[in-house]
Amino acid sequence: MNSELRKAKIFVQSRHAGILCETDEGYTFTYDRDYLAGENALAVSLTLPQPVPYRFRRL
């Protein structure tokens, strides 16, 4: 079962960029669609450049 334990809103230059979720299997990060559609949308980090959901075992 992949239940969410905690969530964090991630901001880039005061703009809501996405959601980081902790689950019992690790972590996921998903970019906010409105953020990606806006002008000058920057990647949260060099390891998170694409607008796809990311899954990690640990941070």
C-alpha positions as a printed Julia matrix, in Angstrom:
59×3 Matrix{Float64}:
  0.0    0.0     0.0
  1.34   3.43   -0.92
 -0.25   5.75    1.65
  0.87   9.36    2.02
  2.49  10.15    5.34
  3.45  13.8     4.85
  3.22  16.47    2.13
  5.21  19.65    1.51
  4.52  22.5    -0.89
  7.69  23.36   -2.83
  8.28  26.95   -3.93
 10.73  28.46   -6.43
 11.2   32.22   -6.1
  7.95  32.52   -4.1
  5.95  30.6    -6.74
  4.3   27.26   -5.88
  6.23  24.77   -8.04
  4.95  21.4    -6.85
  4.25  18.91   -4.1
  6.71  16.6    -2.34
  5.0   13.61   -0.7
  6.45  11.1     1.73
  4.91   7.64    1.37
  5.61   4.32    3.02
  7.64   3.41   -0.13
  9.71   6.61   -0.33
  9.05  10.06   -1.81
  7.37  11.55   -4.87
  7.62  15.0    -6.37
  5.11  16.33   -8.89
  5.3   19.73  -10.56
  2.24  22.0   -10.39
  0.64  22.39  -13.86
  0.03  26.12  -13.39
  3.67  26.62  -12.45
  4.87  24.82  -15.58
  2.46  26.8   -17.77
  3.72  30.12  -16.41
  6.49  32.24  -17.83
 10.06  31.49  -16.79
  9.25  28.23  -14.98
 12.52  26.98  -13.52
 13.37  23.41  -12.58
 13.29  22.8    -8.83
 16.74  21.22   -9.16
 19.06  19.91  -11.86
 17.92  16.37  -11.01
 14.22  17.27  -11.48
 14.15  18.89  -14.94
 11.12  17.19  -16.53
  7.41  17.73  -15.81
  6.84  14.09  -14.85
  6.2   12.61  -11.39
  9.5   11.64   -9.73
  9.85   8.76   -7.3
 12.7    8.33   -4.81
 13.5    5.66   -2.24
 15.17   8.3    -0.01
 16.06  11.97   -0.1
